[in-house]
């Protein structure tokens, strides 16, 4: 079986691209000069977490987090090209994710497969978002946008809020912490972005 390879540069601190290679029993990563920097044996992985985690400059960022008993590896589909310039390398990244998830599933039967945000962060953000939307509702009702025309002000502000609701609901659904079956549920997790 041929290894699945994925290359990326995480930040300006790295001098070149790190090579990630998924083999049937382990994940290896190599420095830009070709020296082996580390190995993640699949039988040592206790948890795999996949999450769509967009940022201001990395709007399509997706994460794979592998957690063992003493260490953690986090890998993203975004490649640093320059200041504020990131390239989406989803195709080779998701090929690597599929191989790693299958390998962990074979080698570590006790491993837990999770998708979405970490539960504590998710519920904290959910509470914050509900408070913000409550405050926005209060603003729509009480503060006029156009002096003398309260009706138009409410319509404009309500339109802005309603425009942002689909994004909010998408985040609530896709970022919710949940388990997934590595054999049947992986593709649903990958497309949920």
Beta strands, then each sheet from edge to edge (+ up, - down):
strand 1: 4-8
strand 2: 18-22
strand 3: 26-30
strand 4: 36-41
strand 5: 47-52
strand 6: 62-67
strand 7: 72-76
strand 8: 78-82
strand 9: 85-88
strand 10: 112-115
strand 11: 178-179
sheet 1: 1+ 2- 3+ 4-
sheet 2: 7+ 6- 5+ 10+ 11-
sheet 3: 8+ 9-
end
